[in-house]
Amino acid sequence: MKILIFFSRIVLICNICFILAGLMRYSGGLQLNPVYSTLIVLGYVSLLLNVLFAISVFVMLALKKPVWNSFPRWLLITNFLFLTAQLFIFLG
């Protein structure tokens, strides 16, 4: 269970990188900087990690594991909101 809590925090960090990568896309002076490159890669990998996290939470719910007591609620809600936004952006 602790590995999933750690994974959910990693997903949140990648989701923040997704927002920063989207903001950098519309900024005028995009430089070839290793920090920018890292943010962009983490931002786009966040969709895959977010889907894996959602699948793991749904599996835990199907197995009747205590999801709401194990994870902070704000973290679950935030990650699922990011997932819906990412799906709208990538599939829309």
C-alpha distances in whole Angstrom, upper triangle without the diagonal:
4,5,5,7,9,10,11,13,14,15,17,19,20,21,23,25,26,28,29,30,32,34,35,36,39,40,43,43,40,40,39,37,34,32,33,32,28,28,29,27,24,25,26,23,21,22,20,17,17,18,15,12,14,15,11,11,14,13,10,13,15,13,13,10,10,9,12,11,8,9,13,15,17,15,14,18,19,17,19,22,22,21,24,26,26,26,30,31,30,31,34
4,5,5,6,9,10,11,13,14,16,17,19,20,22,23,24,26,28,29,31,32,33,35,37,38,41,41,38,38,37,34,31,29,31,30,26,26,28,26,22,24,25,22,20,22,20,17,17,19,16,13,16,17,13,13,17,16,13,16,19,17,17,13,13,12,14,12,9,9,12,15,17,14,14,18,19,17,19,22,22,22,25,26,26,27,30,31,30,32,34
4,5,5,6,9,10,10,12,14,15,16,18,20,21,22,25,26,27,28,30,31,33,35,36,39,39,36,36,34,32,29,27,28,27,24,23,25,23,19,21,22,19,17,19,17,14,15,16,13,11,14,15,11,12,16,15,13,17,19,17,18,15,15,13,16,15,11,11,14,17,18,15,15,18,18,16,18,21,21,20,23,25,24,25,28,29,28,29,32
4,5,5,6,9,10,10,12,14,15,16,18,20,20,23,24,25,27,29,30,31,33,35,38,38,35,35,34,32,29,27,28,27,23,23,24,22,19,20,20,17,15,17,15,12,12,13,11,8,11,12,8,9,12,12,10,13,16,15,16,13,13,10,13,13,9,9,12,14,15,12,11,15,15,13,15,18,17,17,20,22,21,22,25,26,25,27,29
4,5,5,6,9,10,11,13,14,15,17,19,20,22,23,24,26,28,29,30,33,34,37,37,34,34,34,31,29,26,27,27,23,22,24,22,19,20,21,18,16,18,17,13,13,15,13,10,12,14,11,11,14,15,13,15,18,17,17,14,13,10,12,11,8,6,9,11,12,9,10,14,14,12,14,17,17,17,20,22,21,23,26,26,26,28,30
4,5,5,6,9,10,11,13,14,16,17,19,20,22,23,25,26,27,29,31,32,35,35,32,32,31,28,25,23,24,24,20,20,22,20,16,18,20,17,15,17,16,12,13,16,13,11,14,16,13,13,17,17,16,18,21,20,21,17,16,14,15,15,12,10,12,14,15,11,12,16,15,13,16,19,17,18,21,22,21,23,26,26,26,28,30
4,5,5,6,9,10,11,12,14,15,16,19,20,21,22,25,25,27,29,30,33,33,30,30,29,27,24,22,23,22,19,18,19,17,14,15,16,13,12,14,12,9,10,12,10,8,11,13,10,11,15,15,14,17,19,19,20,17,17,14,16,16,13,11,13,15,15,11,11,15,14,11,14,17,15,15,18,20,18,20,23,23,22,24,27
4,5,5,6,9,10,10,13,14,15,17,19,20,21,23,24,26,28,29,32,32,30,30,30,28,25,23,23,23,19,18,19,18,14,15,16,14,11,13,13,9,8,11,10,7,10,12,10,10,13,15,14,16,18,19,19,16,15,12,13,14,11,9,10,11,11,7,8,11,10,8,11,13,12,12,16,17,16,18,21,21,21,23,25
4,5,5,6,9,10,11,13,14,16,17,18,20,21,23,24,27,27,31,30,28,28,28,25,23,20,21,21,18,16,18,17,13,14,16,14,12,14,15,11,11,14,13,10,13,16,14,14,17,18,17,19,22,22,22,19,18,15,15,16,13,10,10,12,11,8,10,12,11,9,13,14,13,14,18,18,17,20,22,22,22,25,27
4,5,5,6,9,10,11,12,15,15,16,18,20,21,22,25,26,29,28,26,26,25,23,20,18,18,18,14,13,15,14,10,12,14,11,9,12,12,9,10,13,12,10,13,15,14,15,18,19,19,21,23,24,24,21,21,18,18,19,16,13,14,16,15,11,12,15,13,10,14,15,13,14,18,18,16,19,22,21,21,23,25
4,5,5,6,9,10,10,13,14,15,16,19,20,21,23,24,28,28,25,26,25,23,21,18,18,18,15,13,14,13,10,10,11,9,6,9,9,6,6,10,10,8,10,13,12,13,16,17,17,19,21,22,23,21,20,17,17,19,16,13,14,15,13,10,10,12,10,7,10,12,10,10,14,14,13,15,18,17,17,20,22
4,5,5,6,9,10,11,13,14,15,17,18,20,22,23,27,27,24,25,25,23,21,18,18,18,15,13,15,15,11,10,13,12,8,11,12,10,9,12,13,10,12,16,15,15,18,20,19,20,23,24,24,22,21,17,17,19,16,13,12,13,11,8,9,11,8,6,10,11,9,10,14,13,13,16,18,17,18,21,22
4,5,5,6,9,10,11,12,14,16,16,18,21,21,24,24,22,22,22,20,17,15,15,15,12,10,12,12,9,9,12,11,9,12,13,11,11,15,15,13,15,18,18,18,21,23,22,24,26,27,28,25,24,20,21,22,19,16,15,16,14,11,13,14,11,10,14,14,11,13,16,16,14,18,20,19,19,22,24
4,5,5,6,9,10,10,12,14,15,16,19,20,23,23,20,21,20,18,16,14,13,13,10,8,10,9,5,6,8,7,5,9,10,8,9,12,13,12,14,17,17,18,20,22,22,24,26,27,28,26,25,21,22,23,21,18,18,18,16,13,14,15,12,10,13,14,10,11,15,14,12,15,17,16,16,19,21
4,5,5,7,9,10,11,13,14,15,17,19,22,23,20,22,21,20,19,16,15,15,13,10,11,11,8,6,9,9,6,8,11,9,8,12,13,12,13,17,17,17,19,22,22,23,25,27,27,25,24,21,21,23,21,17,17,17,14,11,12,13,9,8,10,10,7,9,12,10,9,13,14,13,14,17,18
4,5,5,6,9,10,11,12,14,16,17,20,20,18,20,20,18,17,14,13,14,12,9,11,12,9,7,11,12,9,12,14,13,12,15,17,16,17,20,21,20,23,25,25,26,29,30,30,28,27,23,23,24,22,19,17,18,15,13,14,14,11,10,13,12,9,12,14,12,12,15,17,15,16,20,20
4,5,5,6,8,10,10,12,15,15,18,18,15,17,17,15,14,11,10,11,9,5,7,9,6,5,8,10,8,11,13,12,13,16,17,17,18,21,22,22,24,26,27,28,30,32,32,30,29,25,26,27,25,21,21,21,18,16,17,18,14,13,16,15,11,13,16,14,12,16,17,15,16,19,20
4,5,5,6,9,10,11,13,14,18,18,16,17,18,17,16,13,11,12,11,7,7,9,7,3,6,8,7,9,12,12,11,14,16,16,17,20,21,21,23,25,26,27,29,31,31,30,29,25,25,28,26,22,21,21,18,16,17,17,13,12,14,13,9,11,13,11,9,12,14,11,12,15,16
4,5,5,6,9,10,11,13,16,17,15,17,18,18,17,14,12,14,13,9,9,12,10,7,10,12,10,12,15,15,14,17,19,18,19,22,23,23,25,27,28,28,31,33,33,31,30,26,26,28,27,23,22,21,18,16,18,17,13,13,15,13,9,12,13,10,10,14,14,12,13,17,17
4,5,5,6,9,10,10,14,14,12,14,15,14,14,11,9,11,11,7,8,11,10,8,11,13,12,14,17,17,16,19,21,21,22,25,26,26,28,30,31,31,34,36,36,34,33,29,29,31,29,25,24,24,20,19,20,20,16,16,18,16,13,16,17,14,13,17,17,15,16,20,20
4,5,5,6,9,10,13,13,11,13,13,13,13,11,8,9,9,6,5,8,9,6,8,11,11,13,16,16,16,19,21,21,22,24,26,26,28,30,31,32,34,36,37,35,34,30,30,32,30,27,26,26,23,21,22,21,18,17,19,17,14,15,17,14,12,16,16,13,14,17,18
4,5,5,7,9,12,14,12,15,16,16,16,14,11,12,13,10,8,11,12,8,10,13,12,13,16,17,17,19,21,21,22,25,26,26,28,30,31,32,34,36,37,35,34,31,31,33,31,28,26,26,23,21,22,21,17,17,18,16,13,15,15,12,11,14,14,10,12,15,15
4,5,6,7,10,12,11,13,15,15,17,14,11,13,14,11,10,14,14,11,13,16,15,16,20,20,19,22,25,24,25,28,29,29,31,33,34,34,37,39,39,37,36,33,32,34,33,29,27,27,24,22,24,22,19,19,20,18,15,17,18,15,14,17,17,14,16,19,18
4,5,5,8,9,7,10,12,12,13,11,8,11,12,9,9,12,13,11,13,16,16,18,20,21,21,23,26,26,27,29,31,31,33,35,36,37,39,41,41,39,39,35,35,37,35,31,30,29,26,25,26,25,22,21,23,21,18,20,21,17,16,19,19,16,17,20,20
4,6,8,9,8,11,13,14,15,14,10,12,14,11,9,13,14,11,12,16,16,17,20,21,21,23,25,26,27,29,31,31,33,35,36,37,39,41,42,40,39,36,36,38,36,32,31,31,28,26,27,26,23,22,23,21,18,19,20,17,15,18,17,14,15,18,18
4,6,9,9,12,15,16,18,17,13,15,17,14,13,16,17,15,16,19,19,20,23,24,23,26,28,28,29,32,33,33,35,37,38,39,41,43,44,42,41,37,37,39,38,34,33,32,29,27,29,27,24,24,25,22,19,21,21,18,17,20,18,15,16,20,18
4,6,7,10,13,14,17,15,12,14,17,14,13,17,18,16,17,21,21,22,25,26,25,28,30,30,31,34,35,35,37,40,40,41,43,45,46,44,43,39,39,41,39,35,34,33,30,29,30,29,25,25,27,24,21,24,24,20,20,23,22,18,20,23,22
4,6,9,13,14,17,17,13,16,18,17,16,19,21,19,20,23,24,25,28,29,29,31,33,34,34,37,39,39,40,43,44,44,47,48,49,47,46,43,42,44,43,39,37,37,34,32,34,33,29,29,30,28,25,27,27,24,23,26,24,21,22,25,24
4,6,10,11,15,14,11,14,17,15,15,18,20,19,20,23,24,25,28,29,29,32,34,34,35,38,39,39,41,43,44,45,47,49,50,48,47,43,43,45,43,39,38,38,34,33,35,34,30,30,32,29,26,28,29,26,24,27,27,23,24,27,27
4,7,9,12,11,8,10,13,12,11,15,17,16,17,20,21,22,25,26,26,29,30,31,32,35,36,37,38,40,41,42,45,46,47,45,44,41,41,43,40,37,36,36,33,31,32,32,28,27,29,28,24,26,27,24,22,25,25,21,22,25,25
4,6,9,10,7,9,12,12,12,15,17,17,18,21,22,24,26,26,28,30,31,32,34,36,37,38,40,42,42,44,46,47,48,46,45,42,42,44,41,38,37,37,34,32,34,34,30,29,31,30,26,28,29,26,24,27,27,24,24,28,28
4,7,9,7,7,11,12,11,13,16,16,17,19,21,23,24,25,27,29,30,31,33,35,36,37,39,40,41,43,45,46,47,45,45,41,42,43,41,38,37,38,35,32,34,34,30,29,31,30,27,28,30,27,25,27,28,24,24,27,28
4,5,5,6,9,10,11,12,14,15,17,18,20,23,24,24,26,28,29,30,32,34,34,36,38,39,40,42,44,45,46,43,43,40,40,41,38,35,35,36,33,30,32,33,29,28,30,29,26,27,29,27,25,28,28,25,25,28,29
4,5,5,6,9,10,10,12,14,15,16,18,21,22,22,24,26,27,27,30,31,32,33,36,37,37,39,41,42,43,41,40,37,38,39,36,33,33,34,31,28,30,31,28,26,29,28,25,26,29,26,24,27,28,25,24,28,29
4,5,5,6,9,10,11,12,14,15,16,19,21,20,22,25,25,25,28,30,30,31,34,35,35,37,39,40,41,39,38,35,35,36,33,30,30,31,28,25,27,28,25,23,26,26,22,24,26,24,22,25,26,23,23,27,28
4,5,5,6,9,10,10,12,14,15,18,20,20,21,24,25,25,27,29,30,31,33,35,35,37,39,40,41,39,38,35,35,37,34,31,30,31,28,25,27,27,24,23,25,24,21,22,24,22,20,23,24,20,20,24,25
4,5,5,6,9,10,11,12,14,17,18,18,20,22,23,24,26,28,29,30,32,33,34,36,38,39,40,38,38,34,35,37,34,31,30,31,29,26,27,28,24,23,25,25,21,22,24,22,19,22,23,20,19,23,24
4,5,5,6,8,10,10,12,15,16,16,18,20,21,21,24,25,26,27,30,31,31,33,35,36,37,35,35,31,32,33,30,27,27,28,26,23,25,25,22,20,23,23,19,20,23,21,18,21,23,20,19,23,25
4,6,5,6,9,10,10,13,15,15,16,19,20,20,22,24,25,26,28,30,30,32,34,35,36,34,33,30,30,32,29,26,25,26,23,21,22,23,19,18,20,20,16,18,20,18,16,19,20,17,17,21,22
4,6,5,6,9,10,12,14,14,16,18,19,20,22,24,25,26,28,29,30,32,34,35,36,34,34,31,31,33,31,27,27,27,25,22,23,23,20,18,20,20,16,17,19,17,14,17,18,15,15,18,20
4,5,5,6,9,11,12,12,14,16,17,18,20,22,23,24,26,27,29,30,32,33,35,33,33,29,30,32,29,26,27,27,25,22,23,23,20,18,20,20,16,17,19,18,15,17,19,16,15,18,20
4,6,5,6,9,10,10,12,14,15,15,18,20,20,21,24,25,26,27,29,30,32,30,29,26,27,28,26,23,23,24,21,18,19,20,17,15,17,18,14,14,17,16,13,16,18,16,15,19,21
4,6,5,8,10,10,11,13,15,15,17,19,20,21,23,25,26,27,29,31,32,30,29,26,26,28,26,23,23,23,20,18,18,19,15,13,15,15,11,12,15,13,10,13,15,13,12,16,17
4,5,6,8,9,10,12,14,15,16,18,20,21,22,24,26,27,28,30,31,30,30,26,28,30,27,24,24,24,22,19,20,20,17,15,16,16,12,12,14,13,9,12,14,11,10,13,15
4,5,5,6,9,10,11,12,14,16,17,19,20,21,23,25,26,27,29,27,28,24,26,28,25,22,23,23,22,18,18,19,17,14,15,16,13,12,15,14,11,13,16,14,12,15,18
4,5,5,6,8,10,10,12,14,15,16,18,20,21,22,24,25,27,25,25,21,22,24,22,19,19,20,18,15,15,16,13,10,12,13,9,9,12,12,9,11,14,13,12,15,17
4,6,5,6,9,10,11,12,14,15,16,18,20,21,22,24,26,24,25,21,23,25,23,20,21,20,19,16,15,15,14,10,11,12,9,7,10,10,7,8,11,10,9,11,14
4,5,5,6,9,10,11,12,14,15,17,19,20,21,23,25,23,24,21,23,25,22,20,21,21,20,17,16,17,16,12,13,15,12,10,13,13,10,11,14,14,11,13,17
4,5,5,6,9,10,11,12,14,15,16,18,20,21,23,21,21,18,20,22,19,17,18,18,18,14,13,15,14,10,12,14,11,10,13,14,11,13,16,16,14,16,19
4,5,5,6,9,10,11,12,14,15,16,18,20,21,20,20,16,18,20,18,15,16,16,15,12,11,12,11,7,8,10,8,6,10,11,9,10,14,14,13,15,17
4,5,5,6,9,10,11,12,14,15,16,18,20,19,20,17,18,21,19,17,18,18,18,15,13,14,13,10,9,12,10,7,10,12,10,10,13,14,13,14,17
4,5,5,6,9,10,11,12,14,15,17,18,17,18,15,18,20,18,16,18,18,18,15,13,15,15,11,11,15,13,10,14,16,14,13,17,18,16,17,20
4,5,5,6,9,10,11,12,14,15,17,15,15,12,14,17,14,12,14,14,15,11,10,12,12,9,9,13,12,10,13,15,14,14,18,19,18,19,21
4,5,5,6,9,10,11,12,14,15,14,15,12,14,16,15,13,15,14,14,12,9,11,12,8,7,11,11,8,11,14,13,13,16,17,17,17,20
4,5,5,6,9,10,10,12,14,14,15,13,15,18,16,15,17,17,18,15,12,14,15,12,11,15,14,11,14,17,15,14,18,20,18,18,21
4,5,5,6,9,10,11,12,11,13,10,13,15,13,12,15,16,17,14,12,15,16,13,12,16,16,14,16,19,18,18,21,22,21,22,25
4,5,5,6,9,10,11,9,10,7,10,12,11,10,13,12,14,12,9,12,14,11,10,14,15,13,15,18,18,17,21,22,22,22,25
4,5,5,6,9,10,10,11,9,12,15,14,13,16,15,17,15,12,13,16,13,12,15,16,14,15,19,18,17,20,22,22,21,24
4,5,5,6,9,9,11,10,13,15,14,14,18,17,19,17,14,17,19,16,15,19,19,17,18,22,21,20,23,25,24,24,27
4,5,5,6,5,8,7,10,12,11,12,15,15,18,16,13,16,18,16,15,19,20,18,20,23,23,22,25,27,26,26,29
4,5,5,6,7,7,9,12,12,12,15,14,17,16,13,15,18,16,15,18,20,18,19,22,23,22,24,27,26,26,28
4,5,8,10,10,13,15,15,16,19,18,21,20,16,18,21,19,17,21,22,20,21,24,24,23,26,28,27,27,29
4,6,9,10,13,15,14,16,19,19,22,21,18,20,23,21,20,23,24,22,24,27,27,26,29,31,30,30,32
4,7,8,11,12,12,14,17,17,20,20,17,19,22,21,19,23,25,23,24,27,28,27,29,32,31,31,33
4,6,9,9,9,11,15,15,18,17,15,17,20,19,18,22,23,22,24,27,27,26,29,31,31,31,33
4,6,6,6,9,12,12,16,15,13,16,18,18,17,21,22,22,23,26,27,27,29,31,31,32,34
4,5,5,6,9,9,12,12,9,12,15,14,14,17,19,18,20,22,23,23,26,28,28,28,30
4,6,6,7,6,10,10,9,11,14,14,14,16,18,18,20,22,23,24,26,28,28,29,31
4,6,7,8,12,12,11,14,16,16,17,19,21,21,23,25,26,27,29,31,32,32,34
4,7,9,12,11,10,13,15,15,16,19,20,20,22,24,25,26,28,30,30,31,33
4,6,9,7,7,10,12,11,13,16,17,17,19,21,22,23,25,27,27,28,30
4,6,5,7,9,10,11,13,15,16,17,19,20,21,23,25,26,27,29,30
4,5,5,6,8,10,11,12,14,15,17,18,20,21,23,24,26,27,28
4,6,5,6,8,10,10,12,14,15,16,18,20,21,22,24,25,26
4,6,5,6,9,10,11,12,14,15,16,18,20,21,22,24,25
4,6,5,6,9,10,11,12,14,15,17,19,20,21,22,23
4,6,5,6,9,10,11,12,14,15,17,18,20,21,22
4,5,5,6,9,10,11,12,14,16,16,18,20,21
4,5,5,6,9,10,10,12,14,15,16,18,19
4,5,5,6,9,10,10,12,14,15,16,17
4,5,5,6,9,10,11,12,14,15,16
4,6,5,6,9,10,10,12,14,15
4,5,5,6,9,10,10,12,13
4,5,5,6,9,10,10,11
4,5,5,6,9,10,10
4,5,5,6,8,9
4,5,5,6,7
4,6,5,5
4,6,5
4,6
4
